[in-house]
Structures are given as C-alpha cells and as structure tokens.
Amino acid sequence: MKTKEIYLQDIKQGDKIASSFLVAEKSMAFSQKGSAYLNIRLKDKTGEMDGKVWDNAVDLDRVFKKGDIIYIEGRALSYRNTLQISIITIKPCTSEDIDTSDYLPVSKMDTMAMFQDILAFIDTISSEPIKKLLAAFFHDEKTAELFRRAPAAKGFHHIYLGGLLEHTLSVVRLLNHAANHYPQLNRDLLIAGGMLHDIGKIYEFSYDSLIAYSDEGRMIGHLVMGVEMINKKTESIEDFPPQIALELRHIILSHHGEFEYGSPKRPKTMEALVIHFMDDLDAKVNAFQSFVAADAANADSDWTTYNRFFERYLYKGKLGNG
C-alpha cells in the first residue's frame, strides 16, 4: 500500500501535483469554442478541490468514474481567488495502492478506545437477556468492524468514518447521566436502546469510497433495518422476554421523534422519549460545531453564513475567543 503523496489542505498555488484523490463528482462541459473539457471534484480526508482537464478530455473521461480513486498529475492554479488543479494525466488506482481512510474524513477520536468504552457499558447492564442481546451485536466481529467504520449520516451530523461509533457513544453517555438524574427510568432499557438506536446504519450506507446510501438504505432505511436486526438476534436468544423486545423495537422506530422526520411511531415510553431527545441533541451539537468549523471563508465575522438546516445564522463567538 502506497503512502499518499499530498493532501488537498497542503496544496498551494503553483505546486506541481502528483498524487491520488477520490472522485466526488465529474461532468463533461464545452468551452465557448466548442472544445470538450472535464470538471472533476477531487476529495480526500482533508477537503475537496476542483480539477479541470483541458486536453484529451474525452479520452480521459473513459478512464474513471465517480467514486473511483485516481492518480493525477498537474499543477495547482488560482481561478477567481480559488485554487483548482489543471490536470494533465489520469491513471486509475488499484485497491492495493490505496488506504480508503486517506480519502474520506475520519473521526478525530480513537476508534478502538471508543469501542472499548461501548463494550464497557455492556458490563454495567443488570438484565441478563439485555446483556446477551448487546453481546450478540457488539461481540460479533463482522458487526463490530462495520460499526467501528460506519458514518452516522450522509449529509448532516458525524459525516465521517467512525461517526456512528462516536455518535452512539456520546448518546449512551448522555443517557447514563439521564438515568442517574431520573431514577424512574429503566436504565438497562435506556442504555440498550441508546447503543442500538442507529445499528441499522451499518447497512444503510456504503462507505468503501464515497459515503452514499446503499440500495437497502434507500428502499428500507435504518429504522426498519434496525428492528429487523433486533428481531433476528432476540429470536436466537432462548426465552428472551417479549416485553423487552417490544419496547426496544419501539425505541428504534420512534427515535426520530416525529412523523415528519421519518419516525413511523412517536415516542410512547419514557425511555423512548429520552433517547429521542438525547439523539437529537448530540446530532445537532455535532452539526453546529462542524458548520462553524467549516466556515473558514467567513473568518472576518463572528457569525457564520446562513445555515439552511438550522434556518439561521450561527454565532461563532468573538474573534480570537474560539
């Protein structure tokens, strides 16, 4: 496996580029004189940048497709105060040449440390059936490997490899605090629901190259997929209590909170209600932080540009104070 030569964040105007990048988008266009050229959106874990192929565009277009990782040679130029790469040659990369974590953003947290923290919560469960259920998920190596790698979303929060694990652990920690504050909550059910609320996302997304929805993700979605996974696991555990299985399924189906956000059911138990709000809180805090961090182009203002999701401008704090 080759070491990646340069990352997009390190490229400066005038640099000669000879490195590999992920193709996030590509399109053919034509100049005013009728000459074909290629627009390519290049991506790695540090960001994105436009690339242009001015010569032999038609031939080079056949060499690769969206989602491929390609090796390019060219030069970084400034166009309208924005860097782009003028590409001269393109070669496809083989799987032996690449480490996909170089091309997709990854969690800044230690993945294995986070996963060990998740496993530690299983040991705090007093209900043996629930403990067996969680072990059936997280001690299964295939499930664990996917869970450690999957993103939590495609376009809103924790949009990076390891994002699902980071988000789930954060939600479970919040739920643990809630269980201490509200002793009337069933802590075992609360922690289990938090650990499993997004488990279907390991199959909802594909994340070998671009983060995208799988066919199953688009046609079924992670709420129903999660219920199907829980049904399969509980059926394999002898004498698993039907009431616990029912309430866990309800937590999965209701954790988006409202019909308009994709929940087929709204929360009808205290545990489901608390999980919904903690899930929503963690997702929105991460999205807020990510949008503020990405607002570098607006560095002269204490406020971000308008955010369509939050439907407002977001306050970054006084300049120099974080």
Secondary structure by P-SEA (a helix, b strand, c coil): cccccccccccccccccccccccccccccccccbbbbbbbbcccccbbbbbbbccaaaaaaacccccbbbbbbbbbbbcccbbbbbccbbbbbccccccccccbbbbcccaaaaaaaaaaaaaacccaaaaaaaaaccccaaaaaaaacccccccccccccaaaaaaaaaaaaaaaaaaaaccccaaaaaaaaaaccccccccccccccccccccccccccaaaaaaaaaaaaaaacccccaaaaaaaaaaaaccccccccccccccccaaaaaaaaaaaaaaaaaaaaaaaaacccccccccccccccccbbbbccccccc
